[in-house]
Amino acid sequence: MRHLTAGVWVIATGVITLGLYHGRDIFAPFALAIFLWLVIEGFARLLQKKVTFLPRWIAQGVAILGTLGGVIGVVVIFADGLNEFAQNSKDYEARINEIISGAYTRFDINESVIEPPTLSHLLFSRENVRFVEPFLGATQELASSFVLVLIYIAFLFMAEAAWPKKLDSVFPDQEGRDTARRVGHRVRESMEQYLWVQTAISAIITALTYITLLVLGLDNALFWAFLVFFLNYIPTVGSIIAAFLPGFFALAQPDWPSYMPTDPTLSAIIVFLAVSAWQFTIGNFVQPRLMGETLNISSLVVLLSLAVWGAVWGIPGMFLSAPLTVMIMIILAQTPGTRWIAVLLSADGNPDQGEPPVADKNIASTEMSDSNH
């Protein structure tokens, strides 16, 4: 019987994963919409706590406008950064071609036999374009899904009021209803806490990185700072990429302030070390204190979930890998047959960490019911 159950779980997991992969154009934007909706809802509840007389619909309107304003601001910053790169592209390309030619000279490669490639050849040759196309395609797909994400968010707000009635219909008995509300409350609380804390950490790193890059004289410092902000939402790998990208770009920068080293390579190393210092300091000293028990999943599971969700949903899956894994762990912990999986996913073997005591469960479920109504 145990072997049969295990086999059913393996088959079900494979079918669900295959469905998520083939339906990624639908499910990935919907998952992004849910998390943005949670951010807006959390912002609205925070406004109501601070301003008690504020009606809910006004708080939600302010939260929506604030979120949209932030998104538009980020789009403007990235567009302005890309425009600045385009204006100075010839200087950057000339510098990169100079670096490639210098590498050939340093390694005693006979340039009459093997001609040094140019940046244009490396990026747009038939042999190499296939390596660039997947990344460009994923970025374009993510941008085109933005409108779909906004539509999903609008429908989530419209469907929000009907959820309590639907929950009562799905779970006729009070015990099942309370359990569902408690699990939903914990999932929402964990997701919101993770998003708020991660946003605060990313904002701190972004501010420090921007000031550092501005002092060092790196071109387009605001663009790189905001890129660091978003990459920090990708667990582990994102912070590494965020440290390397400004350093690599620094190699292509032809002009530096007079107080920086005359050797561009040395300037690039300084940029890399400066950005890495903030990533290391915040990531190892500040983030554990702020994050606390928000995730409660092991580091190995974080890496595995990053690989799995990245393979299934691409870039959106990488951004959502950690909160999605936490949500799955919480749900699996509620059923005796799947609780062992939740135990393996958790960091300390206790997937119920943070759940209210038994005496307080009815209180939590009542609060959840009241907030829904």
Backbone hydrogen bonds, N-H to C=O, Kabsch-Sander energy under -0.5 kcal/mol:
donor,donor_aa,acceptor,acceptor_aa,energy
5,T,1,M,-2.5
6,A,2,R,-2.6
7,G,3,H,-2.4
8,V,4,L,-2.3
9,W,5,T,-2.2
10,V,6,A,-2.3
11,I,7,G,-2.4
12,A,8,V,-2.8
13,T,9,W,-2.6
14,G,10,V,-2.2
15,V,11,I,-2.5
16,I,12,A,-2.7
17,T,13,T,-2.6
18,L,14,G,-2.3
19,G,15,V,-2.4
20,L,16,I,-2.6
21,Y,17,T,-2.2
22,H,18,L,-2.5
23,G,19,G,-1.8
24,R,21,Y,-1.2
26,I,23,G,-1.6
27,F,23,G,-3.0
28,A,24,R,-1.5
30,F,26,I,-1.4
31,A,27,F,-2.6
32,L,28,A,-2.3
33,A,29,P,-2.4
34,I,30,F,-2.2
35,F,31,A,-1.9
36,L,32,L,-2.3
37,W,33,A,-2.6
38,L,34,I,-2.2
39,V,35,F,-1.8
40,I,36,L,-2.4
41,E,37,W,-2.8
42,G,38,L,-2.7
43,F,39,V,-2.3
44,A,40,I,-2.4
45,R,41,E,-2.5
46,L,42,G,-2.0
47,L,43,F,-2.0
48,Q,44,A,-2.0
49,K,45,R,-1.9
50,K,46,L,-2.0
51,V,47,L,-3.2
52,T,50,K,-0.6
54,L,51,V,-1.7
59,A,55,P,-2.2
60,Q,56,R,-2.8
61,G,57,W,-2.0
62,V,58,I,-2.7
63,A,59,A,-2.3
64,I,60,Q,-2.7
65,L,61,G,-2.7
66,G,62,V,-2.6
67,T,63,A,-2.4
68,L,64,I,-2.8
69,G,65,L,-2.5
70,G,66,G,-2.2
71,V,67,T,-2.4
72,I,68,L,-2.8
73,G,69,G,-2.5
74,V,70,G,-2.2
75,V,71,V,-2.4
76,V,72,I,-2.4
77,I,73,G,-2.2
78,F,74,V,-2.5
79,A,75,V,-2.6
80,D,76,V,-2.6
81,G,77,I,-2.2
82,L,78,F,-2.7
83,N,79,A,-2.1
84,E,80,D,-2.0
85,F,81,G,-2.2
86,A,82,L,-2.2
87,Q,83,N,-2.1
88,N,84,E,-1.6
89,S,86,A,-1.0
92,Y,88,N,-2.0
93,E,89,S,-2.8
94,A,90,K,-2.4
95,R,91,D,-2.0
96,I,92,Y,-2.4
97,N,93,E,-2.6
98,E,94,A,-1.8
99,I,95,R,-2.0
100,I,96,I,-2.4
101,S,97,N,-2.4
102,G,98,E,-2.4
103,A,99,I,-2.1
104,Y,100,I,-1.8
105,T,101,S,-1.9
106,R,102,G,-2.5
107,F,103,A,-2.1
108,D,105,T,-1.3
109,I,104,Y,-2.8
110,N,108,D,-0.5
111,E,109,I,-0.7
113,V,110,N,-1.1
114,I,110,N,-2.7
115,E,113,V,-0.6
122,L,118,T,-2.2
123,L,119,L,-2.2
124,F,120,S,-2.5
125,S,121,H,-1.3
129,V,125,S,-2.3
131,F,128,N,-1.5
132,V,128,N,-0.8
133,E,129,V,-2.4
136,L,132,V,-2.2
137,G,133,E,-3.0
138,A,134,P,-2.3
139,T,135,F,-2.4
140,Q,136,L,-2.5
141,E,137,G,-2.4
142,L,138,A,-2.2
143,A,139,T,-2.1
144,S,140,Q,-2.4
145,S,141,E,-1.3
146,F,143,A,-1.2
149,V,145,S,-2.2
150,L,146,F,-2.0
151,I,147,V,-2.0
152,Y,148,L,-2.3
153,I,149,V,-2.3
154,A,150,L,-2.1
155,F,151,I,-2.0
156,L,152,Y,-2.2
157,F,153,I,-1.9
158,M,154,A,-1.6
159,A,155,F,-2.1
160,E,156,L,-0.9
161,A,157,F,-0.5
162,A,159,A,-0.7
163,W,159,A,-0.5
163,W,160,E,-1.1
166,K,162,A,-2.0
167,L,163,W,-2.8
168,D,164,P,-1.9
169,S,165,K,-1.7
170,V,166,K,-2.4
171,F,167,L,-2.3
177,R,173,D,-1.9
178,D,174,Q,-2.7
179,T,175,E,-2.3
180,A,176,G,-2.3
181,R,177,R,-2.4
182,R,178,D,-2.6
183,V,179,T,-2.7
184,G,180,A,-2.6
185,H,181,R,-2.7
186,R,182,R,-2.3
187,V,183,V,-2.6
188,R,184,G,-2.5
189,E,185,H,-2.6
190,S,186,R,-2.6
191,M,187,V,-2.6
192,E,188,R,-2.7
193,Q,189,E,-2.5
194,Y,190,S,-2.4
195,L,191,M,-2.6
196,W,192,E,-2.8
197,V,193,Q,-2.6
198,Q,194,Y,-2.9
199,T,195,L,-2.1
200,A,196,W,-2.3
201,I,197,V,-2.6
202,S,198,Q,-2.6
203,A,199,T,-2.4
204,I,200,A,-2.1
205,I,201,I,-2.4
206,T,202,S,-2.6
207,A,203,A,-2.5
208,L,204,I,-2.2
209,T,205,I,-2.7
210,Y,206,T,-2.8
211,I,207,A,-2.1
212,T,208,L,-2.2
213,L,209,T,-2.9
214,L,210,Y,-2.3
215,V,211,I,-2.2
216,L,212,T,-2.4
217,G,213,L,-1.3
218,L,213,L,-2.1
221,A,218,L,-0.6
224,W,220,N,-1.8
225,A,221,A,-2.2
226,F,222,L,-2.2
227,L,223,F,-1.9
228,V,224,W,-2.2
229,F,225,A,-1.8
230,F,226,F,-1.8
231,L,227,L,-2.2
232,N,228,V,-1.6
233,Y,230,F,-1.5
234,I,231,L,-1.6
237,V,235,P,-3.1
238,G,234,I,-0.8
239,S,234,I,-0.5
240,I,236,T,-1.2
241,I,237,V,-2.5
242,A,238,G,-2.5
243,A,239,S,-1.2
244,F,240,I,-1.8
245,L,241,I,-2.6
247,G,243,A,-0.7
248,F,244,F,-2.6
249,F,245,L,-2.4
250,A,246,P,-2.0
251,L,247,G,-0.9
251,L,248,F,-0.6
252,A,248,F,-0.6
252,A,249,F,-1.3
253,Q,249,F,-0.6
253,Q,250,A,-0.7
260,M,257,P,-1.6
267,S,263,D,-1.8
268,A,264,P,-2.3
269,I,265,T,-2.0
270,I,266,L,-2.1
271,V,267,S,-2.2
272,F,268,A,-2.5
273,L,269,I,-2.6
274,A,270,I,-2.4
275,V,271,V,-2.4
276,S,272,F,-2.5
277,A,273,L,-2.1
278,W,274,A,-1.3
279,Q,275,V,-2.0
280,F,276,S,-2.9
281,T,277,A,-2.6
282,I,278,W,-2.5
283,G,279,Q,-2.0
284,N,280,F,-1.9
285,F,281,T,-2.0
286,V,281,T,-0.9
287,Q,282,I,-3.6
290,L,286,V,-2.1
291,M,287,Q,-3.4
292,G,288,P,-1.9
294,T,291,M,-2.4
298,S,345,L,-1.4
302,V,298,S,-2.0
303,L,299,S,-2.0
304,L,300,L,-2.5
305,S,301,V,-3.0
306,L,302,V,-2.0
307,A,303,L,-2.1
308,V,304,L,-2.7
309,W,305,S,-2.9
310,G,306,L,-1.8
311,A,307,A,-1.9
312,V,308,V,-2.0
313,W,309,W,-3.0
314,G,310,G,-1.6
318,M,314,G,-1.6
319,F,315,I,-1.9
320,L,316,P,-1.9
321,S,317,G,-0.7
321,S,318,M,-0.5
324,L,320,L,-2.4
325,T,321,S,-1.9
326,V,322,A,-2.1
327,M,323,P,-2.3
328,I,324,L,-2.3
329,M,325,T,-2.3
330,I,326,V,-2.3
331,I,327,M,-2.2
332,L,328,I,-2.7
333,A,329,M,-1.6
334,Q,331,I,-1.4
335,T,332,L,-1.0
338,T,335,T,-1.2
339,R,335,T,-1.2
341,I,338,T,-0.9
342,A,338,T,-1.3
343,V,339,R,-2.2
344,L,340,W,-1.9
345,L,341,I,-2.0
346,S,342,A,-1.7
347,A,296,N,-1.5
353,Q,350,N,-1.6
355,E,352,D,-2.5
360,D,357,P,-1.2
361,K,357,P,-0.7
361,K,358,V,-1.0
362,N,358,V,-0.5
364,A,360,D,-2.5
365,S,361,K,-2.7
366,T,362,N,-2.1
367,E,363,I,-2.5
368,M,364,A,-2.2
369,S,365,S,-2.3
370,D,366,T,-2.6
371,S,367,E,-2.4
372,N,368,M,-1.9
373,H,369,S,-2.0
